């Protein structure tokens, strides 16, 4: 095989891999959207329950939201007096694990979206432009600082010389 054939084969393999990655990303995005819609509908269903649907507790149960300075609970309110949707219901372990997994997936999706935007050619070009501009500005500032330091150094050298040394040099 010639060098060109090897380069073409390698380029084709890379292009095929990129296409596969894009397809996988699109499939994953569609799945994440379906899961997010299901989670939203579940959340809407849970938050729209009315006070009549919630069973009245046999005895007063309290939700402690914190402690005051004297150590007594403040904000402790009987659950049956709290308006619907204001108090979190206890959930089982499987539902909790499912919620945590979905939240992780949503965060990962957000990260992927951010990376996709950051690696966009337009964004990279803008960053490159700003970096070049900042580099030129810093070089210019460094040169100006160096000139000012040299000027100050020469002024101090002249001030440190005795007055008689200047006449001998002339």
N, C-alpha and C positions, 0 to 999 in steps of 0.2 A: 504494500500500500504506500502511496505517496503521501507526502506531508499534507497536501491539500485535502486528500481523502480522509485522513485522520482528523484534521480540523473540522471538516464537514460532519463527520460521524459524531465527534464530540459535541459540536454545536447542536446537532439534532437531538442527542441524548439530553443535553441540558434543557433545550426547549421543551422536549417531551416531559421532563421532570417538572418544569415550571407549569406546564399546562395541567399536569396531574395535581400539583399543589393548589392551583387556582380552583380546580373542580372540587377538590376536597374542602377547601375553605368555603366555597359557595354552599356545598352540602351541609357543612357544619353550621354555617350561618342560618340556613333555613331550619335546621333542627333546633338551634338555639331560639329562633323566633317562635317556633311552635311551642317549645317548653316555656318560654317567657309568657306567651299568651295564655297557656294553661295555668301558670302560676298567678297571673293577674286575675283570671276568672275565679280561681280558688280564693284569692285574697279578697276580691269583691264580694264573693259569696259569704265569706266569714265576717266581713265588716258590715254587711247590710242586715245582719240579724237584729231583730227588735228585742226590746226588754221582755216582751211577753214570751218570746221563744226561749229565753234563758231560764233555766230552772231556779226557783227561789231556794236559797240555802235553808236547811233545817235550823241551823243556828247561825248567828252572825259570824261571818269570816271577814278577815281584814287583810288589806293589801298595804304593806309597809313600804313607803316610798323613800324613806330616809330617817335619820335620827337628828333630833335637835341637840343643842349644846348641852342640855342637862341629861342626855342619854335616853330620854323617852322618845318613842316613835312619834314623828309628826307626819301629817299627811295620811295617817291610817284611817281609811274610810271603809265602812261596811260595803261589801261587793254588791249587795242587793240595792244599795242606794246610788251606786255609780251608774251614770248613763251608759247605754249600750254602746259598745265599740271603744270605750275608754279604758277598760281593764283587759289585759291580755289573758287569753284562756290558756290553761296548761295544754301542752301538746305532747304527743307520744314521741318516742325516740326515732322511729322511722320517719315521721313527718319532719322532725327537726333535722335529721341527716339529709333528707331530700331538699329542704329549704337551704341548708348550708351548701350542698352540692350545686344547686341552681344558682345561688348567689356567686359562688366561685366561678361557675361557667359564665355568668354575665360579666363579672369582672375581667375574666380572661378575654371575653369578646371585646370589651372596651379597650383592653391593652392591645389586642391585635389591631383594632381599628386605629388606635393612636400610632402604632408602629407603621401601619400602612400609610397613614397621612405623613408621618415624619420621613419615610423613605420615598415619598413621591418626588419625582425629578424636579418639579417646580419648587418644592420646599427646599430640597438640597441645593438648588441653584441660588435661592434667596439667602440661605445660610452661608454659602460660599461667598456671595457678594458682600454680605455684612462682615464676614471674617476678614476678607481682603481690605475692606474699608477701615475696620478697626486696627488691622495690622499697620496700614499706612499711617493712621492717626497716631498710633503709639510710637512708630519710628520717628515721626516728625516731632512728637513731644520729647522723645529721648534726645534727639539732636538739639532741640532748644534748651533742654535741661543741661546738656553737656556744655553748650556754649556759655550759658549763664554761670555754670560752675567754673569754667576756665577763666571767664572774665573776673569773677570774684577772687579766684586764686591769684591771678596776675595783680589785681588791685591790692591784695594783702601782701604779696611779695614786694611791691613797690613801697607800700607803707612801712614794711619792716626794715627796709634798707636805710642806713644812716644817710644824712643829707650830704656828707662829704664824699661818699662813694660815687655819687652821680657826677660830680665835677671831674673826678679822676678818670671816669669812663669817657668823658667827652674830650 
